[in-house]
Amino acid sequence: MFNGYICLLVRQNSKKDPATKQKQYIMRLISTTIIILTSLITFGQNKQVEELGKIYMSGDFDKTIIKANEFLINDPNNIDYKLLLGRALADKGDFNSAIPYLDFTVKNDQNNSWRKAWALGYLGTCHFMLQDYDNSRKSTKECFDLNATKNATRYAYKRILLFGFDDFYKDWKIVESDNFRFHFQNMSDSDIEKYISSREKAFENINEFFESKLPKKIDFFVWNSREDAKKLLKANLGFADPGFCIVHSHFQQTKGHEMTHVISNHATKMVKKTGLINEGTSVCFDQTNQDKEKIVKDWIITNNKKITIKEIWTNWKDYPEELTYPLSGLFVKELIDNFGREKFIEFFGNQTYDNAKLIFGVKLDKVIKDFENKINT
Ligand SMILES: [Zn+2]
């Protein structure tokens, strides 16, 4: 996201020498003075753009916003300041405020440079989050077509695929409901009706617990073919992008898993995710009646192994999903049953064992021990 900004550091001084035909000494003196002054001002501006770029790249968006506003007082039409201010606001989720600054950069970058490309890319994201899909598509595609810099073009292309702007989606059916904007690859009208009502019900059930307020409706892509998704998105179904409130799912997947990723991630400020807790939560709320305890116990017997929660918490990826998913769902349920909704959500933003210990206290280790004993026998 920040890579394109390296260009700032090699920006060239483009001020022109104010040529004069006067040969008199006094005029040469004035001219020389002007050149020196101009150079100093330009040098100062470059330094400031460089400084602002560095602050932005460090991820300190609040400071970027303060500094950009400060620099804009003396140089109100500077497209670098406007671009960085717009990007920082967008990165903070203030999409409405970001748009005028990004628009300014698009309209005033006469060179169609990487600045315009990034402004367009970010505009595409802002409009998407504000559910202005036409303008989102327009800006994102313009960014891609401009092909000004590899990273901005890649940024746009990722969104063209994820947001459903690729031509591949042109025949998909879009249907909006209370909490979703569904995109169906291929489904009959009567099945669509059933699908939507079951997902709305699942949403209500899940959010009764999380009480999340989503920034937008969930764009829910319902694929008919896993192979098509793999070919286009280079990813296995299903997956969620909570930041954009997007789900890409196969039509046969569980009602609740992917939408829980979106809903839960908006219940609190997310600091650190772990597989055990993040996946466990989505499994716990997947709205199926699957006997997860039996699945886990069968796995333990078949593989002749014992489960250690702390080990799986740390090394999630070292274990097969057929074990970790149902196991994590059971464990999250255990946490909620023992410590209650409020404590669980307080903990959820930082999903490490250390934070669990901090929030749940000394009782945590006993809960884990009892859980392991129950599962391992
Ligand atoms: Zn998941």
Boltz pocket constraint, residues with backbone or C-beta under 6 A from the ligand:
constraints:
  - pocket:
      binder: B
      contacts: [[A, 238], [A, 257], [A, 258], [A, 261], [A, 278], [A, 279], [A, 282]]
      max_distance: 6.0
